[in-house]
Amino acid sequence: MKEEKIDYKQAIEELQSIVNELEKGELDLDALLEKVKRAAFLCSFCKNRLREVEKELESIFLKMEKELEAEETPLSEGDDSFCNA
C-alpha cells in the first residue's frame, strides 16, 4: 500500500464530509464500514499530527525562553567589557 500524502486541513475537511454522509443515514452497510474505517484513520492521523506540532512548538518556545533568559542575565559587577571598547 503506497503512502498517502495528506495534510491536517485536508484530513479535517474529509472527516467533516464523512460525518455529513453518516448523518444522512443513506449509506449501505459496506459503504458505511468503509467510511467508518476512513474516519478512524483520519482521526488517528489528526491526533498524531497535533502531537507532533505540540512537541515542535514546545521545543521552539523552550529555545526562545532560554534565549530571552540569556539576554536578560545581567553582567557580573566586575565585568566591564562594554567599558573597555
DRENPADREN-927306 format. One record per residue: x, y, z of N, C-alpha, C, O, CB in turn; residue in one letter. Coordinates in steps of 0.1 Angstrom, whole numbers, plus 5000, padded with zeros to 4 digits. Glycine has a CB too. Layout:
BEGIN
XYZXYZXYZXYZXYZa...
END
This chain:
BEGIN
500849885000500050005000500950125000501750145009499050005012m500750214990501550334990501250435000500050445004501550394976k502150515004501950615014501150735009501350784998503350675019e500150775017499250875013499751015017500151025029497850855018e499751115008500151245012498851325015497951345006500851315000k498751365027497551435032498051535043498951505050496451345037i497451655044497851745054496651755064495551705062498151885049d496851825075495851825086494551895081493451835084496451915097y494651995073493452065069492651975060491451965061493852195061k493251905051492551815042491951705050490751665047493551745032q492651655060492051545069490851595076489851525076493051495079a490851715081489651765088488551785079487351755082490051905095i488851835067487751855057487151725053485851715052488251935045e487951625051487451495047486651435059485551375056488551405043e487051455071486351405082484951465083483951405086487051425095l484851595081483651665081482651615070481451605072483851825079q483251585059482451535048481851395051480751365049483351525035s482751315058482251185062481151195072480151125072483451095068i481351285082480351305092478951345085477951295089480751415102v479051435076477851475069477151355062475951345062478151585058n477951275055477451155049476751055059475651005057478451075041e477451035070476950945080475651005086474650925089477950925091l475551135088474351195094473151175085471951175089474551345097e473351175072472251155062471651015064470450995061472751175048k472450915068471950785070471550705057470750615058470750785079g472150745046471750685034472850585028472650535017471550795023e473850555036474950465031474550315034473850285044476250495038l474850235024474650095026475750045036476650115039474650015013d475549925040476449865051477849865047478749905055475949725054l478149825035479549825030480249965029481349985034479649755017d479450055024479950195023480150255037481050325040478950275015a479150225046479250265060480550215066481250295073478050225068l480850095065482050035070483350105065484250135073482149885067l483350125052484550195046484650335051485750385054484350195031e483550405053483650545058484050545072484850635076482250615056k483650455080484050455094485550415095486250475103483250345102v486050325087487450295087488250415083489250445089487750175077k487850485072488550605068488550715079489550775081487850655055r487350725085487250825096488250795107488850885113485850835101a488350665111489250625121490650655117491450705126489050475124a491050625105492350665100492650815101493750855106492550615086f491750895096491851035097491951095111492751185113490651105089l491151035120491251085134492651055140493251135146490151015142c493150935137494450895142495550985136496451035143494750745138s495451015123496351105116496351235123497451295125496051115101f495151295125495051425131495651435145496351525149493551475131c495251335153495751325166497351325167497951395174495251205174k497851235158499351225157499951355153501051405158499751115148n499351425143499851545138499851655148500751735150499051595125r498751665156498651755167499751735177500351835182497251755173l500051605180501051575190502451625185503251685192501151425193r502751595172503951635166504151795166505251845170504051595151e503051865163503152005163503352065177504052155179501852065156v502652005187502752045200504152025205504752115212501751955209e504851915202506251885206507151995200508052045206506651745203k506952015187507752115180507652255186508552325187507452115165e506352295189506152425194506752435208507352535212504652455195l506652325216507252335230508752355228509352425236506952195237e509352285219510852295216511152435212512152495217511252195206s510452495203510652635199510552725211511352815212509652675187i509452715219509252805230510352795240510752895246507852775236f510752665243511852645252513152715247513852785255512152505254l513452705235514652775229514452925230515452985234514752735214k513352975227513153115228513253165242513853275245511753155223m512753085252512853125266514253125271514653215278512053025274e515053025266516453025270517253145264518053205271517152895266k516853175252517553295246517153425253518053505255517153305231e515953435257515553555264516153565278516653675282513953555266l516253445285516953445298518353485296518953555305516853305304e519053435286520453475283520653625281521553685285520953385272a519653685274519753825271519453905284520054015285518753865260e518653855293518253925305519253915316519253985326516953885309e520153815315521153795326522053915327522753945317521953665323t522053985338522954105340524454065340524753955344522554175352p525254155336526654125336527054125351526554195359527454235329l528054055354528554055368529154185371529654255362529653935371s529254235384529654365387531054395383531354505379529554385402e531954295383533354315379533554315364534654345360534154215385g532554285356532654275342532354405336531254455335531754165336d533454475331533254605324533654595310534254695305533954715332d533354485303533754465290533254575280533854605270533354325285s532054625283531554725275532354855276532354945267530054755278f532954875288533655005290535054995284535755105283533755025305c535554885280536854875275536954885260537954855254537454735279n535954935254535854945240536855045235536955065222534554965235a
END
